[in-house]
């Protein structure tokens, strides 16, 4: 038996579309919720032998925050503004209407940090925005790691 949504409920991509064939279905669902419902959740990711921990955010949020980084960057303001606006022009790929969105292909983190196997954060002072292909994630856990400073 399959689950159906009532005609009054918006259809979520995570309910209708299968995940990327190489992506974990549960992580793909969480990323869909971040993209579609603005879910933010602490996660720790294993990918390519690295451990990255931060807050899962939606793709649109990631692009908005990344555009702010470029707008405030050192350099010529006209170039910064052009980069920032170029990034913002692409945020519409995360806006859905009545049709189901495609399964997510990327995962986005805010305040991300790389962690060494001994539990030490490799980021000097603060976290950063991070993006990776969802199909490259080999494992994850709910909850973020925090520096012990």
C-alpha positions, 0 to 999 in steps of 0.5 A: 500500500502506498501513502497518498497526500490529500489534495489540500496538502502540498506534495513534498519531493521527499515523499514522491521522488526516490533519492539519488541512487547512490545517496542514503534515503534518510539523509536525502529525505532530511535534505529535502525537508531542509530545502522545502521546509527550511529545516535546520538540524545539527549533523555530522557527515563522513565523506572521503575519509573526512568528518565534517560537522555543522548545521544542515540548511536548505539550498536556498538558505545556503545561496543567500548566505554565500551571496552575503559572504561575497558581498562583504569580501575584500576587493572591488565592490562592483566585483563583489556585488556582481558575484553576490547577485550572480549567486542569488539569481540561482536560488530559484532552483530551490523554489517549488510550486505544485509539481514535485521537486527533483531529488536533492543532489547536494547537501549544505551546512552552515558553521561547518568544521572539519574534525581530526580523528582524535576529536580536535576541530581543524577550523581555527576559529569559526565554522564556514559554509560547506556544500557537497554532493549528497551521493558522496556522503558515506555516513552521517549522524544527527547532532553536531560536534562542538569545539571544547575550547 
